[in-house]
Amino acid sequence: MTPTTDVREFVVNQRNGVKGLVDSLKLTALPSPYIQPPQERLTSDKILSSPSQIPVIDVSNWNDPHVASEICHAAAKLGLFQIVNHGITPAELKALIAAARGFFELPAEERRRYWRGSSVSETAWLTTSFNPYKENVLEWRDFLKFEFLPQRHGFDATWPPVCKEQVTDHFKTMKPIANNILTILMNNLNSTINESSQRTLMGTMRMNFNYYPQCPEPSLAIGTGRHSDINTLTLLLQEDGVLSSLYARATEDGENWAHVPPIPGAIVVNIGDVLQIMSNDRYRSVEHCVLVNKSCSRVSIPVFCGPVHDSVIEPLQEVLENNEMARYRKVVYSDYLKDFFERPHDGKTSIESIKF
């Protein structure tokens, strides 16, 4: 399976994913559809060598003004921080990671039942890379996506039996944590969360099981290409012990990237485009990417909080009160989603496209 078309056919059209590729071949070199152009590779000269720049915030007391101050400062400066003492036990988090690995260890034919476009579930589907039909170069990742449906209380009997209990529980435990963070961030903008803004801030919730297999030549590949999340807020669980994976752009216009180390029990929180737009740039949606590893596979589990599709996204009136000019034109969220998913990962192209 050396020709490019054969690899794409096997991975994408035959619905094996990159996990299937790694399982079926003893790869010693990176297949050509995965070789990133030099400008898209994150090389060591771009990575900050100093200790982690990422704030770690103890949220054991959500009502502590110091906690609110730390969260708002991190959201404004970097757009990313980690939280600890959030109330989810290490055992629960380990069980979720084990459930994600359990799914990707299923036989290929069982995983294939959930492939996007023919999934046995309406609210869970599997695919590979990011947008494999639009990308010239593929990302070294498969992912299973779940959609939270409030009317079903977050539970769907059609989810894979190996993980549906853990997914249901994780949605339920993450929702109040996300709500606490968003309440703090909105209060800082002199705004409050009501029924209408709730639909915009977290009217939808989705979760990924990201799987990054061992890679024969990680320096030539990318796990997830550089991008900012287009939603409101993302809460990410990293697998313990796998370093040098997640990186965030250290400054908006700079070329340096900061390592986001996995901390046992911590959840990584990053600001999405919707909050940058609503805050009129007071908060920063952080550009980030994921590298892969030669010696081991890795899983990560983000929960994405975002608007319902018919929400109109624009700077809040509260932040424009003192004759401040809006920096973004209003956009219907479904249109914003369409723009993002019709192209490969490409930095912050989507948010740049709606700037005045």
C-alpha positions as a printed NumPy array, in Angstrom:
array([[  0.   ,   0.   ,   0.   ],
       [  2.594,   2.542,  -1.066],
       [  0.809,   4.802,  -3.577],
       [ -0.856,   7.857,  -2.094],
       [ -4.245,   6.919,  -3.51 ],
       [ -4.099,   3.478,  -1.89 ],
       [ -3.393,   4.943,   1.547],
       [ -6.228,   7.474,   1.271],
       [ -8.552,   4.812,  -0.096],
       [ -7.774,   2.47 ,   2.801],
       [ -7.864,   5.106,   5.545],
       [-10.753,   7.302,   4.386],
       [-12.972,   5.562,   1.827],
       [-12.633,   2.071,   3.286],
       [-13.218,   3.603,   6.739],
       [-10.224,   2.1  ,   8.496],
       [ -8.814,   5.346,   9.851],
       [ -5.168,   5.869,  10.701],
       [ -5.587,   3.37 ,  13.569],
       [ -6.435,   0.72 ,  10.992],
       [ -3.427,   1.728,   8.907],
       [ -1.048,   1.373,  11.857],
       [ -2.594,  -1.936,  12.899],
       [ -2.384,  -3.454,   9.43 ],
       [  1.147,  -2.387,   8.447],
       [  4.478,  -2.27 ,  10.23 ],
       [  5.256,   1.274,   9.222],
       [  8.892,   2.367,   9.212],
       [  8.285,   5.579,   7.261],
       [  5.466,   8.094,   7.245],
       [  3.08 ,   7.534,   4.303],
       [  3.203,  10.471,   1.9  ],
       [ -0.405,  11.676,   2.463],
       [  0.653,  12.527,   6.038],
       [  3.893,  14.419,   5.326],
       [  3.287,  18.028,   6.307],
       [  4.898,  20.875,   4.347],
       [  7.826,  22.412,   6.274],
       [  5.883,  25.558,   7.205],
       [  3.263,  23.484,   9.032],
       [  5.728,  21.511,  11.16 ],
       [  6.289,  22.646,  14.729],
       [ 10.071,  22.586,  15.061],
       [ 12.062,  22.851,  18.296],
       [ 13.254,  26.391,  17.523],
       [  9.627,  27.604,  17.786],
       [  8.97 ,  25.965,  21.171],
       [  9.63 ,  27.974,  24.324],
       [ 12.339,  26.299,  26.382],
       [ 11.343,  27.921,  29.682],
       [  9.046,  26.094,  32.136],
       [  5.388,  25.999,  31.263],
       [  3.739,  29.374,  30.715],
       [  0.307,  27.856,  31.325],
       [ -1.492,  28.993,  34.52 ],
       [ -2.77 ,  26.261,  36.849],
       [ -5.782,  27.481,  38.849],
       [ -7.189,  25.839,  41.979],
       [-10.981,  26.103,  41.651],
       [-11.926,  24.348,  44.899],
       [-13.807,  27.552,  45.834],
       [-15.581,  29.017,  42.801],
       [-16.764,  31.977,  44.876],
       [-13.235,  33.119,  45.722],
       [-12.604,  36.484,  43.989],
       [ -8.973,  35.454,  43.492],
       [-10.11 ,  32.446,  41.431],
       [-12.27 ,  34.707,  39.253],
       [ -9.388,  37.131,  38.794],
       [ -6.98 ,  34.354,  37.759],
       [ -9.458,  32.908,  35.262],
       [-10.178,  36.27 ,  33.637],
       [ -6.493,  37.182,  33.474],
       [ -5.609,  33.868,  31.824],
       [ -8.51 ,  34.171,  29.375],
       [ -7.302,  37.618,  28.348],
       [ -3.568,  36.986,  28.185],
       [ -3.17 ,  33.489,  26.732],
       [ -6.68 ,  32.15 ,  26.234],
       [ -5.76 ,  28.911,  27.966],
       [ -5.298,  27.635,  31.526],
       [ -5.568,  24.44 ,  33.558],
       [ -7.897,  23.874,  36.502],
       [ -7.408,  21.515,  39.43 ],
       [ -9.588,  20.568,  42.423],
       [-12.666,  20.858,  40.215],
       [-14.541,  18.019,  41.899],
       [-14.084,  15.212,  39.372],
       [-12.187,  12.352,  40.976],
       [ -8.99 ,  10.935,  39.43 ],
       [-10.758,   7.555,  39.236],
       [-13.54 ,   9.032,  37.075],
       [-11.032,  10.65 ,  34.73 ],
       [ -8.995,   7.449,  34.427],
       [-12.177,   5.501,  33.687],
       [-12.997,   7.913,  30.866],
       [ -9.521,   7.587,  29.341],
       [ -9.829,   3.79 ,  29.62 ],
       [-13.225,   3.933,  27.891],
       [-11.762,   5.964,  25.02 ],
       [ -8.918,   3.498,  24.613],
       [-11.451,   0.686,  24.875],
       [-13.299,   1.98 ,  21.845],
       [-10.178,   2.273,  19.684],
       [ -9.088,  -1.211,  20.737],
       [-12.31 ,  -2.69 ,  19.354],
       [-11.995,  -4.768,  16.165],
       [-11.909,  -2.647,  13.015],
       [-15.293,  -3.918,  11.831],
       [-16.903,  -2.851,  15.116],
       [-15.367,   0.646,  14.974],
       [-16.473,   0.925,  11.362],
       [-20.132,   0.653,  12.422],
       [-19.833,   4.219,  13.744],
       [-18.114,   5.722,  10.698],
       [-19.452,   9.133,   9.726],
       [-22.174,   8.967,   7.106],
       [-23.248,   5.439,   8.002],
       [-23.08 ,   5.409,  11.807],
       [-25.507,   3.229,  13.739],
       [-25.914,   6.234,  16.062],
       [-27.367,   9.634,  15.163],
       [-25.343,  11.31 ,  17.899],
       [-21.976,   9.534,  17.691],
       [-19.745,   9.163,  14.669],
       [-16.149,   8.262,  13.857],
       [-13.849,   9.806,  11.292],
       [-10.191,  10.489,  10.622],
       [ -7.945,  13.565,  10.312],
       [-10.068,  16.766,  10.347],
       [-11.638,  17.175,   6.933],
       [-10.155,  14.298,   4.918],
       [-12.049,  15.132,   1.728],
       [-10.765,  18.727,   1.681],
       [ -7.205,  18.281,   2.986],
       [ -4.181,  17.877,   0.749],
       [ -2.297,  16.469,   3.743],
       [ -3.96 ,  14.321,   6.396],
       [ -3.635,  14.694,  10.166],
       [ -2.419,  11.697,  12.196],
       [ -5.628,  11.297,  14.185],
       [ -8.925,   9.448,  14.365],
       [-11.757,  10.743,  16.514],
       [-15.149,   9.639,  17.748],
       [-17.557,  12.542,  18.312],
       [-20.56 ,  12.531,  20.658],
       [-23.384,  15.061,  20.744],
       [-25.15 ,  15.864,  24.025],
       [-28.928,  16.022,  23.641],
       [-30.604,  17.658,  26.669],
       [-33.956,  16.062,  25.842],
       [-32.328,  12.662,  26.391],
       [-30.51 ,  13.902,  29.499],
       [-27.237,  13.372,  27.666],
       [-27.711,   9.635,  27.267],
       [-28.015,   7.761,  23.992],
       [-28.469,   3.993,  23.987],
       [-26.934,   3.826,  20.49 ],
       [-23.507,   4.928,  21.733],
       [-20.811,   2.212,  21.846],
       [-21.427,  -0.042,  24.879],
       [-17.733,   0.086,  25.765],
       [-17.966,   3.784,  26.664],
       [-21.551,   5.085,  26.769],
       [-21.793,   5.102,  30.574],
       [-18.556,   7.066,  30.986],
       [-19.503,   9.54 ,  28.237],
       [-22.89 ,  10.182,  29.829],
       [-21.31 ,  10.761,  33.244],
       [-18.623,  13.066,  31.847],
       [-21.13 ,  15.282,  30.058],
       [-23.068,  15.635,  33.316],
       [-20.013,  16.504,  35.413],
       [-18.522,  18.955,  32.899],
       [-21.666,  21.01 ,  32.381],
       [-21.638,  22.766,  35.793],
       [-17.873,  23.33 ,  35.563],
       [-18.302,  25.03 ,  32.19 ],
       [-21.188,  27.065,  33.573],
       [-19.079,  28.269,  36.513],
       [-16.255,  29.398,  34.211],
       [-18.615,  31.143,  31.792],
       [-20.419,  32.896,  34.66 ],
       [-17.091,  34.3  ,  35.874],
       [-16.056,  35.407,  32.389],
       [-19.413,  37.042,  31.648],
       [-19.541,  38.827,  35.019],
       [-16.166,  40.314,  34.177],
       [-17.781,  41.802,  31.052],
       [-20.591,  43.307,  33.151],
       [-22.95 ,  40.766,  31.628],
       [-24.988,  37.934,  33.117],
       [-26.164,  34.568,  31.867],
       [-29.906,  34.457,  31.174],
       [-31.967,  31.991,  29.166],
       [-31.113,  33.672,  25.863],
       [-27.379,  33.997,  26.474],
       [-27.295,  30.43 ,  27.833],
       [-28.293,  29.223,  24.355],
       [-25.439,  31.207,  22.86 ],
       [-22.806,  30.289,  25.423],
       [-23.526,  26.586,  25.874],
       [-26.664,  25.666,  23.985],
       [-24.741,  22.745,  22.497],
       [-22.234,  20.34 ,  24.021],
       [-20.09 ,  17.852,  22.126],
       [-17.272,  15.544,  23.119],
       [-14.43 ,  13.942,  21.173],
       [-12.423,  10.838,  21.828],
       [ -9.223,  11.82 ,  19.985],
       [ -6.846,   8.967,  19.198],
       [ -3.278,   9.603,  18.031],
       [ -1.493,   6.346,  17.096],
       [  2.248,   5.795,  17.306],
       [  3.871,   7.563,  14.373],
       [  7.022,   6.338,  12.577],
       [  8.25 ,   9.867,  11.778],
       [  6.545,  12.324,  14.128],
       [  8.7  ,  15.287,  13.077],
       [  7.074,  15.163,   9.617],
       [  3.491,  14.73 ,  10.81 ],
       [  0.889,  16.625,  12.801],
       [ -1.757,  15.158,  15.092],
       [ -4.082,  18.14 ,  14.924],
       [ -3.168,  21.137,  12.791],
       [ -2.92 ,  24.656,  14.155],
       [ -6.326,  26.196,  14.775],
       [ -8.442,  28.003,  17.318],
       [-11.669,  26.397,  18.511],
       [-14.694,  28.091,  16.977],
       [-17.021,  27.43 ,  19.907],
       [-17.317,  29.241,  23.249],
       [-15.237,  27.158,  25.625],
       [-13.365,  23.849,  25.451],
       [-12.554,  21.67 ,  28.464],
       [ -9.913,  19.068,  27.655],
       [ -8.74 ,  15.985,  29.488],
       [ -5.192,  14.954,  28.546],
       [ -3.864,  11.47 ,  29.108],
       [ -1.277,  11.406,  31.896],
       [  2.347,  10.737,  31.105],
       [  2.508,  11.602,  27.393],
       [  4.568,  14.785,  27.114],
       [  5.333,  17.051,  24.161],
       [  1.856,  16.733,  22.674],
       [ -0.298,  19.857,  23.096],
       [  1.105,  23.295,  22.227],
       [ -0.471,  26.757,  22.315],
       [  0.698,  29.87 ,  20.475],
       [  2.281,  31.987,  23.196],
       [  1.285,  35.376,  21.755],
       [ -1.324,  36.338,  19.178],
       [  1.147,  37.429,  16.503],
       [  4.316,  35.627,  17.585],
       [  5.95 ,  32.471,  16.3  ],
       [  6.654,  30.911,  19.712],
       [  4.628,  28.032,  21.107],
       [  4.201,  26.957,  24.734],
       [  3.928,  23.348,  25.845],
       [  0.718,  22.491,  27.732],
       [  1.891,  19.648,  29.979],
       [ -0.478,  16.932,  31.174],
       [ -1.081,  17.332,  34.914],
       [ -2.745,  14.412,  36.71 ],
       [ -6.339,  15.331,  37.492],
       [ -6.218,  18.674,  35.654],
       [ -8.561,  19.907,  32.936],
       [ -7.242,  22.23 ,  30.234],
       [ -9.612,  25.118,  29.501],
       [ -9.301,  27.131,  26.332],
       [-11.245,  30.104,  25.057],
       [-12.987,  29.744,  21.703],
       [-13.686,  32.23 ,  18.927],
       [-17.226,  32.949,  20.148],
       [-15.919,  34.407,  23.423],
       [-13.272,  36.451,  21.624],
       [-15.983,  37.92 ,  19.402],
       [-18.496,  38.516,  22.208],
       [-15.832,  40.173,  24.377],
       [-14.619,  42.31 ,  21.452],
       [-11.073,  40.947,  21.934],
       [-10.978,  41.2  ,  25.734],
       [-10.627,  37.416,  25.74 ],
       [ -8.399,  35.545,  23.328],
       [ -9.205,  32.356,  21.483],
       [ -5.946,  30.48 ,  21.535],
       [ -4.367,  28.873,  18.498],
       [ -3.102,  25.398,  19.314],
       [ -1.903,  22.182,  17.719],
       [ -1.053,  18.598,  18.662],
       [  2.143,  16.68 ,  17.928],
       [  2.454,  12.9  ,  17.791],
       [  4.812,  10.375,  19.315],
       [  7.027,   7.617,  17.964],
       [  6.967,   5.431,  21.058],
       [  3.343,   5.504,  22.167],
       [ -0.242,   6.3  ,  21.206],
       [ -2.236,   8.97 ,  23.019],
       [ -5.848,   9.862,  23.681],
       [ -7.372,  13.193,  24.654],
       [-10.981,  14.073,  25.426],
       [-12.269,  17.596,  24.804],
       [-15.766,  18.784,  25.645],
       [-16.909,  21.642,  23.399],
       [-19.487,  24.136,  24.69 ],
       [-20.996,  26.305,  21.993],
       [-24.019,  28.154,  20.64 ],
       [-27.135,  26.651,  19.114],
       [-26.837,  26.873,  15.357],
       [-29.25 ,  29.791,  14.836],
       [-27.475,  32.036,  17.377],
       [-26.261,  35.403,  16.141],
       [-22.704,  35.995,  17.319],
       [-21.502,  39.591,  17.78 ],
       [-19.792,  41.776,  20.403],
       [-21.905,  42.227,  23.539],
       [-23.63 ,  45.568,  24.028],
       [-22.125,  45.678,  27.528],
       [-18.581,  45.872,  26.108],
       [-19.544,  48.566,  23.581],
       [-21.179,  50.919,  26.109],
       [-18.448,  53.553,  26.099],
       [-18.629,  54.144,  22.338],
       [-16.192,  51.318,  21.69 ],
       [-16.228,  50.202,  18.072],
       [-17.261,  46.633,  17.344],
       [-14.316,  44.739,  15.854],
       [-16.428,  41.965,  14.355],
       [-19.494,  41.903,  12.145],
       [-22.399,  39.798,  13.317],
       [-22.586,  36.257,  12.008],
       [-25.062,  33.392,  12.336],
       [-23.238,  30.567,  14.076],
       [-24.316,  27.939,  11.52 ],
       [-22.617,  30.015,   8.797],
       [-19.497,  30.32 ,  10.924],
       [-19.455,  26.542,  11.43 ],
       [-19.864,  25.936,   7.706],
       [-16.907,  28.175,   6.894],
       [-14.678,  26.432,   9.459],
       [-15.507,  22.876,   8.42 ],
       [-15.193,  23.518,   4.697],
       [-11.439,  24.044,   4.898],
       [ -8.457,  22.303,   6.469],
       [ -7.166,  23.547,   9.817],
       [ -5.659,  26.937,   9.055],
       [ -4.865,  28.955,  12.158],
       [ -7.459,  31.636,  12.947],
       [ -8.72 ,  32.153,   9.403],
       [-12.385,  31.929,  10.379],
       [-12.342,  34.687,  12.994],
       [-10.134,  36.869,  10.82 ],
       [-12.726,  36.617,   8.046],
       [-15.403,  38.464,  10.047],
       [-13.248,  41.31 ,  11.357],
       [-14.146,  44.836,  10.331]])
